Amino acid sequence: MNLVTKLLGTGGWSLTDLPSQSGRRFVVTGASSGLGVETARALAGAGAEVVLAVRDTDKGARVAATMPGVTDVRRLDLADLGSVRSFVDELGGEVDVLINNAGIMAVAEGRTVDGFEQQFGTNHLGHFALTCLLFPRIRERVVTVSSSLHKQGRIDLDDLNWERRRYQPWPAYGQSKLANLLFTTELQRRLAARGSAVRAVAAHPGYSSTALQTRTGNPVVNALSSIGNAVVAQSSRDGALPTLYAATMDVPGDGFVGPQGLGEMRGGPTLVDRSSAAKDGETARRLWELSAELTGVDLPG
């Protein structure tokens, strides 16, 4: 392995290694842009039936029309628990893999329909509720997309919705992405305790060029992100590889997949480590209990 390959993580597992997904059904949230589009496109191209769970179904339909294979566009707004319930109620049949991909990043302070802090409510609570409500029909695994920026996150169990603290976009994002990993850990623990064959795994895309970085509401951050996207970031297509690997390969329960090169910013997918905060089982348990209380849903008994 030469130095460039080692540093950049070039080579390794790629789309050409994606096995046939014929006969399998996937739900991909946020599948009308960025990583979600590339994830859904690859799975559909491999023979899967892919449900594009999106806020804007017209945009979703336009995207789906460019994909091969069988696709199904359904409305899902993760910032509205009523929409989450409607999505689950209206989606018939079983699902092999749920991919919790959708997210917002470092946006200005705002609230979801249900009054939650916007990033925590969308990135974590919406996916928490979706997973719990859909769980009886999930056959194989749940993949939740986190971020390397979870390492900057801190879970404040007394103020998850930023009602007492002064809101800060990036710390709020970090908290939501740390919550994604703690959710995965606790979900896997609960699945194992009940002897379920379903597994929970996580992934992160490294530094991938998507629209997220330029929709923060801060023009300075947006401009700097545009430069970073052009110079450092890998493509959305490559950024989707860790998610695809986590969704289709033999990854252990609670496994975390990310890029292997340049400090986990780019390159082929591999199992990666997480912060010590993301390994805190007690915080994971308490976060789950609070999430169930806030959303009014939990895994069925």
C-alpha angles and dihedrals in degrees: 000000000000124000095257092052091048095049099041097035091230117169124026126095115006141162090282087065094054106118123226112284095192113150094019129113125213133187113207118187118211091021097152097078146021119346092000093060093049092046093050093044093052093048093047089048089054091057103265127135104241126199110206104210105197142155094227109048093184090058089043091053092051090051093045090053089064094053129088123234130018119338134170121196116211132174117247127163108186090194089067119059089198089061090048091054092046091050092053093043093051098042108091127202135019129307125216097198133015113202112198096201108139120103149144125226134215094332125165117276113287144142133240122235088269094049100257123139103273101241097040091044095049103033098040116010095044091051091042091056093043092052094048094046095045096040098099088063099043111105106182123007151342118225117195120192114223130165140240084243088074082090089071093049129103125193112224102192091188094053110024091149098049095245096137102027125071104260116250118182100215098043088047090053091048091052092052092050092047087051089055090059095043088049090053092049094050093042090054091048091052093045091051092047091056093044093245120166090214114102132203119218137165138214140185128203100218113221103339128170107246137139091259094082094055098045100067095113090240111105093202093052090044092053094048090046090053089056092047091049091054098044109030111012125095120228123276087246091060091039089060092058097087090052092048091048091049091048099048112022131073098274117163121245111278089016117153119213125196142146116298101216143065095019092315091303098116144356139071120333124269138154109281137187128250136214122281088248089058090056095055104119095187093054089047090054094047092045089053092051092049091046090053090049094049096046099034092229136101138166110293114255 
